[in-house]
Amino acid sequence: MNTNKMKKIFTILSISLLINFGFSEELITRTKFIMGTYISIKLTKDKEDLFTPAFQIFKDLDDKLSIYKENSEISELNRAKKKELSKDSLVIIKKSIQISKETKGFFDITVGKLTKDVYRFETLDKKLPEDEEILKNLKQISYKNIQINGNTVILKNDVKIDLGGIGKGFTVDKVADFLIKQGIKKAVISASGDIRCLDICHLYIKNPFGEGWIIDLKTKNKNTSISTSGNYERFIKSKTYNHLINPKTGKSEQNFASITLFSIGNNTDIDAYATAVSVMPVDLAIQFLNKKRFGFILILNSGQMIFSKNINDFVFVNDYKMINQSELLQ
């Protein structure tokens, strides 16, 4: 077996991410478990001293934004319903409200009661709720229940917020900005499916129906942002009950197996947009993404792959595999 093929197989087997990737050997990797996932940063050897402050940004923002840390700003806000917040928390909440408006409510951070209290994702006692329990909590979901007065945020109608659909992208942007200010030209920041490549990257999109990769890509532009959302990583009992909850129905999406978005230097937006698009009807999702002019690769639960017309502006598609129909039955 040749060396390149061995590297490709090793990459897929060793990194449990929504996008599997390989980069030049001149970059070294450090990985830590933060924000409920494995965070990886790649830097050149002469910049190793920047690993510590870069990971600290992830830790600091996790301490502010996590709904699974009792003393985080967002957890305290969810309990008290009124709290003066830091600049970072205010910025991400304001951005979330903006994107909720743009997506007509398909992205909505006020799903917190459903995700944390009803489904209990990210906990050991996650469960499938009854329809009655979903409907009871669905009535409260609306970004309009968030009121901002200066630095103070007020949550009305007993809502809770969950920044899981935008927080990792926001933090990747913060770390990328830090590294760029340090004069870094080559680096990769990866937080689950949210990736920033400061230089050119070689990417493998995971097969959402089986093992290994399904699409082999190489970015065309420096400072490319990538965000992938899929129904196959986090679910209860089966992928039918995945973590991608439609704020309009309170139930898991059933159209998309995997969504990958590409932009230049903006992980915050595409993280949230990928979350929103994952619960939209297919035609509406394509229409929305075309207006935003992102590059995208959509893989439907039927196995159909849809590439944006402008995909070649963002990546070279080196190779892709046809989906084995037997995998769709699993």
Summary of the structure (lengths in Angstrom):
residues: 330
radius of gyration: 19.3
end to end distance: 30.2
largest distance: 62.4
contacts: 1105
relative contact order: 0.14
helix: 38%
strand: 26%
